[in-house]
Amino acid sequence: MGENNPVSRWDRIFADTDRGKPVYDDWLDKHEHILRLSADLPVIDLGCGYGCDTLYLAERGYRVISCDISEEALKQIRRYIPEAETVPLNLLDGLPFADGSAALIIADLSLHYFRWADTVRIAGEIRRVLQPGGYLLCRVNSIRDELFGAGQGRMAEPNYYETEEGHFKRFFEREDLLELFKHWNVEYLQEADMHRYGRKKVLWEAALHKA
């Protein structure tokens, strides 16, 4: 989803790394009360990637619309989680969903590839699609995520870096997230660790409520 030919980049990544059935962590467990709000509507999984969150939700009986810029990623969703609906989607193009049509949107490690103005616009699109009282659950890179590039490369904007390969990543401070979601009710906002590709990853996790 970066700015340097993102479709081919992510297609190459997913085509080269069929790791079998997705493996998920337990970050959504604590938000079960929010998940239940989408019992009658599909959960939209933005930037679904390998489908870790899609599988978590599908196994618990939720309908899921899995969205990603990479057709190769969506092929793996269709292979391992055939009950999920798949939608090709570049977040920069807006969301192809009606106003107020979702109770829950998940964006797990998919909102940190963009310039600030585009990030604000994407957050606005998510808000548009959510019904009143709907939620966004998301995780994004922390500025302390040093093993995954925080503070490294050419700084294109504050906390937004271009890698040697010409890709872009954003890293967030708490204040950035409070500014990005200033029109939302912040129910949960915590920095946390996870392991990704065998390395410790530092991220922010948020549960945001559309008033």
Secondary structure, 3 states (H helix, E strand, C coil): CCCCCHHHHHHHHHHHCCCCCCCCCCCCHHHHHHHHHHCCCCEEEECCCCCHHHHHHHHCCCCEEEEECCHHHHHHHHHHCCCCEEEECCHHHCCCCCCCCEEEEEEECCCCCCCHHHHHHHHHHHHHHEEEEEEEEEEEEECCCHHHCCCCCEEEECCEEECCCCCEEECECHHHHHHHCCCCEEEEEEEEEEEECCEEEEEEEEEEECC
